[in-house]
Amino acid sequence: MLLGIRDDKSFPLIFYRSDCADAALDESDINEKYIASAKSIVVTGTHFANVHNAAAQKKAMKLAKKHGAKIAFDIDYRPNLWGLAGHDAGEERYIKSGDVTAHLTPILGQCDLIVGTEEEVKIAGGEDTPLAALKAIREKSSAMIVMKWGPMGCVVFPGAIPEDIEKGLKGPGFPVEVYNVLGAGDAFMSGFCSGGFAMNRSKHAALMPMRAALSPSRASYVPPNMQHSQKCSILSKMALKRPLCATMRHSHIFIGQQRATQ
């Protein structure tokens, strides 16, 4: 991936996946002992676009199930990586495709967590609206679904999909100073997996992605060895001091409104 610089407000992403290291991943690279040591694994839509990568991910998922690890799916839809647009279309987030939906559908039912933007939820569900897509995904999977809302945060659906999306568990956006958007989704996923899988608290999971963003954004610092309850307390106080500002100056990191009960 290349980060282009057009001017002081425009930074187009240019995707090249030919001959990169992770594109060479295949089934022979998946080590069962290594997978067995994990509490959770993450698979991505980007790698399901490549036949060898897809086989490797499917093997990893099978082994994860065998050894009791959770499976998180980052829909991570990039139309150009599915051959629907050119390399220069890195900013193109959504092109409807029945073929892509068909590829992703069998994956949904095997996952414990599914994460995506509104556009990614639509491609996974094969529907034209986020609500209809969420319902379509729920028909195929009992996984917790997280729909990211950019600077406005996200909405989490642990169970049935309500008629109003905002009835889900909302995690409003937390403002950080953005230096670069590359890797924002990775930080989000790592934080959510930490909150949702490692601690088995679906409500507290909405707090953890913010922690992943604090250090690189230079907004603050939370020591990694601090107790979870202390981290939650610090981050909650910070959120109250810095109200949500729904502009593109803020990344899609969020803090949960609700607290988990012990």
DRENLOLUM-569251 format. One record per residue (C-alpha): residue number from 0; x negated, y negated, z negated. Coordinates in steps of 0.001 Angstrom, whole numbers, plus 500000, padded with zeros to 6 digits. Example, Ala and Ser with C-alpha at 12.3 -4.5 7.8 and 13.67 -1.06 7.14 Angstrom:
DRENLOLUM-569251
(0; (487700; 504500; 492200));
(1; (486330; 501060; 492860));
This chain:
DRENLOLUM-569251
(0; (500000; 500000; 500000));
(1; (498705; 496539; 500900));
(2; (499834; 493328; 499252));
(3; (500089; 490575; 501835));
(4; (499902; 486878; 501002));
(5; (502034; 484726; 503272));
(6; (502243; 481644; 501075));
(7; (502496; 480771; 497375));
(8; (505983; 482293; 497122));
(9; (505912; 485180; 499580));
(10; (503888; 488367; 499098));
(11; (505072; 490978; 501619));
(12; (504237; 494616; 500960));
(13; (502765; 496634; 503812));
(14; (502905; 500416; 503454));
(15; (500431; 502827; 504999));
(16; (500680; 506454; 503936));
(17; (498441; 508039; 506562));
(18; (495457; 509936; 505150));
(19; (495768; 508521; 501628));
(20; (494792; 510787; 498740));
(21; (498251; 511543; 497354));
(22; (499596; 512264; 500849));
(23; (497229; 515247; 500933));
(24; (498836; 516823; 497862));
(25; (500262; 520294; 498505));
(26; (501434; 523324; 496532));
(27; (497888; 524567; 495966));
(28; (497166; 521467; 493885));
(29; (499879; 522241; 491328));
(30; (498397; 523968; 488286));
(31; (500905; 525845; 486143));
(32; (498826; 525518; 482979));
(33; (498685; 521760; 483420));
(34; (502436; 521484; 484029));
(35; (503099; 523694; 480997));
(36; (501173; 521237; 478817));
(37; (503502; 518372; 479749));
(38; (506682; 517298; 477958));
(39; (507996; 515703; 481141));
(40; (507062; 515163; 484771));
(41; (508028; 512467; 487270));
(42; (508767; 513154; 490934));
(43; (509396; 510423; 493495));
(44; (511430; 509919; 496617));
(45; (508358; 508637; 498430));
(46; (506694; 512031; 498135));
(47; (509788; 513915; 499222));
(48; (509386; 512100; 502558));
(49; (506257; 514169; 503259));
(50; (506749; 517898; 503811));
(51; (503591; 518986; 501951));
(52; (504150; 516544; 499093));
(53; (507771; 517670; 498849));
(54; (506705; 521306; 498509));
(55; (504223; 520349; 495787));
(56; (506852; 518411; 493847));
(57; (509383; 521206; 494126));
(58; (506827; 523671; 492772));
(59; (506052; 521301; 489887));
(60; (509774; 520983; 489139));
(61; (510202; 524757; 489122));
(62; (507299; 525156; 486708));
(63; (508563; 522311; 484526));
(64; (511917; 524056; 484195));
(65; (510160; 527315; 483387));
(66; (508172; 525741; 480553));
(67; (510919; 523515; 479154));
(68; (509619; 520148; 480370));
(69; (511984; 517335; 481330));
(70; (512170; 516163; 484947));
(71; (512469; 512477; 485823));
(72; (513238; 511405; 489373));
(73; (512214; 507961; 490583));
(74; (514301; 507590; 493760));
(75; (511672; 505128; 495031));
(76; (513228; 504639; 498471));
(77; (511014; 503091; 501149));
(78; (512761; 503294; 504547));
(79; (509549; 502964; 506525));
(80; (508015; 505967; 504762));
(81; (510949; 508032; 506030));
(82; (510285; 506873; 509590));
(83; (513212; 504437; 509619));
(84; (511112; 501268; 509960));
(85; (507545; 500200; 510798));
(86; (504544; 499619; 508536));
(87; (505310; 495917; 508418));
(88; (508749; 496586; 506906));
(89; (507420; 497081; 503388));
(90; (509921; 494547; 502074));
(91; (512862; 496396; 503641));
(92; (514508; 498114; 500687));
(93; (517526; 499729; 502254));
(94; (518488; 501363; 505533));
(95; (521393; 503769; 505310));
(96; (520456; 507293; 506366));
(97; (522452; 510483; 506070));
(98; (519271; 512501; 506630));
(99; (517501; 510911; 503656));
(100; (520563; 511444; 501447));
(101; (520697; 515088; 502544));
(102; (517031; 515515; 501609));
(103; (517534; 514019; 498153));
(104; (520851; 515666; 497256));
(105; (519403; 519070; 496201));
(106; (516942; 517289; 493914));
(107; (519553; 515469; 491836));
(108; (520993; 518496; 490076));
(109; (517568; 519598; 488842));
(110; (516746; 516352; 487040));
(111; (517149; 515124; 483465));
(112; (516652; 511467; 484379));
(113; (517348; 509622; 487647));
(114; (516120; 506052; 488081));
(115; (516648; 503639; 490968));
(116; (517647; 500190; 492103));
(117; (521131; 499527; 493466));
(118; (519871; 500281; 496992));
(119; (518147; 503453; 495851));
(120; (521240; 504621; 494012));
(121; (523213; 504106; 497239));
(122; (520798; 506210; 499317));
(123; (520770; 508991; 496705));
(124; (524554; 509002; 496432));
(125; (525189; 508469; 500123));
(126; (527780; 505762; 499486));
(127; (528080; 502105; 500473));
(128; (528661; 500652; 497007));
(129; (526677; 501207; 493795));
(130; (529757; 502356; 491849));
(131; (530763; 504938; 494447));
(132; (527148; 506102; 494692));
(133; (526841; 506489; 490923));
(134; (529965; 508636; 490901));
(135; (528631; 510726; 493791));
(136; (525370; 511311; 491934));
(137; (527253; 512249; 488778));
(138; (529187; 514890; 490714));
(139; (525863; 516530; 491582));
(140; (523917; 515948; 488385));
(141; (524381; 515660; 484620));
(142; (521141; 513661; 484350));
(143; (520943; 510315; 482611));
(144; (521185; 507712; 485402));
(145; (519437; 504369; 485175));
(146; (520299; 501676; 487712));
(147; (517815; 498818; 487766));
(148; (519191; 495308; 488283));
(149; (516013; 493355; 488996));
(150; (515538; 490368; 486671));
(151; (518912; 491107; 485062));
(152; (517638; 494359; 483565));
(153; (519430; 497666; 484041));
(154; (522447; 499775; 483190));
(155; (522146; 503281; 481757));
(156; (524743; 506028; 482213));
(157; (524161; 509012; 479892));
(158; (527544; 510527; 480738));
(159; (530645; 509792; 482794));
(160; (530546; 506823; 485162));
(161; (533079; 504143; 484111));
(162; (535210; 502215; 486585));
(163; (533287; 499062; 485698));
(164; (529495; 499362; 486020));
(165; (529001; 496864; 483217));
(166; (530672; 499303; 480828));
(167; (527435; 501309; 480915));
(168; (524663; 500881; 478357));
(169; (523162; 497556; 479443));
(170; (519570; 496537; 478940));
(171; (519290; 492830; 479815));
(172; (516119; 491515; 481438));
(173; (513211; 490343; 479352));
(174; (511260; 487393; 480825));
(175; (507562; 487920; 481498));
(176; (505109; 485890; 483505));
(177; (504759; 487715; 486811));
(178; (501283; 487969; 488335));
(179; (501993; 490823; 490717));
(180; (505034; 493037; 491237));
(181; (503004; 496071; 492338));
(182; (503445; 498850; 489811));
(183; (506477; 497307; 488091));
(184; (508538; 500421; 488786));
(185; (505777; 502650; 487435));
(186; (505628; 500622; 484216));
(187; (509405; 500817; 483933));
(188; (509414; 504578; 484369));
(189; (506557; 505200; 481943));
(190; (508257; 503083; 479293));
(191; (511622; 504719; 479795));
(192; (510202; 508238; 479683));
(193; (508387; 507332; 476469));
(194; (511571; 506026; 474898));
(195; (513988; 508562; 476318));
(196; (511996; 511782; 476405));
(197; (509226; 511546; 473830));
(198; (511532; 510278; 471105));
(199; (514768; 511780; 472384));
(200; (516665; 508528; 471844));
(201; (518611; 507453; 474903));
(202; (519535; 504080; 473426));
(203; (516007; 503221; 472302));
(204; (514753; 504195; 475756));
(205; (515948; 500831; 477031));
(206; (513450; 499129; 474747));
(207; (510273; 500863; 475829));
(208; (509765; 499631; 479434));
(209; (509295; 496130; 478053));
(210; (506394; 497347; 475961));
(211; (504720; 498686; 479116));
(212; (504932; 495238; 480704));
(213; (503722; 493077; 477844));
(214; (499967; 493540; 478176));
(215; (499619; 493183; 481980));
(216; (501993; 490212; 481951));
(217; (499935; 488587; 479175));
(218; (503181; 487827; 477343));
(219; (501996; 489529; 474178));
(220; (500330; 492652; 472876));
(221; (501689; 495589; 470933));
(222; (499036; 498016; 469608));
(223; (499567; 501510; 471077));
(224; (499071; 503194; 467692));
(225; (501806; 501167; 465977));
(226; (504777; 503106; 464612));
(227; (507832; 503217; 466893));
(228; (510073; 501422; 464372));
(229; (507542; 498576; 464110));
(230; (507353; 498225; 467895));
(231; (511141; 498057; 468155));
(232; (511282; 495380; 465463));
(233; (508614; 493208; 467103));
(234; (510047; 493499; 470606));
(235; (513591; 492807; 469403));
(236; (512462; 489571; 467729));
(237; (510600; 488526; 470876));
(238; (513685; 489116; 472990));
(239; (515761; 486860; 470761));
(240; (513228; 484057; 471111));
(241; (513037; 484322; 474882));
(242; (516526; 484368; 476450));
(243; (517185; 485950; 479827));
(244; (516531; 483755; 482827));
(245; (517912; 485377; 485969));
(246; (515336; 484142; 488461));
(247; (512768; 485986; 490489));
(248; (510025; 484611; 488237));
(249; (510872; 487427; 485851));
(250; (510310; 491127; 486390));
(251; (512867; 493870; 485900));
(252; (511645; 494827; 482442));
(253; (514415; 495004; 479884));
(254; (515243; 495454; 476257));
(255; (518190; 497472; 475013));
(256; (521022; 495758; 473240));
(257; (521923; 498716; 471134));
(258; (519917; 500605; 468523));
(259; (519772; 504322; 468074));
(260; (521026; 505702; 464803));
(261; (518933; 508218; 462967));
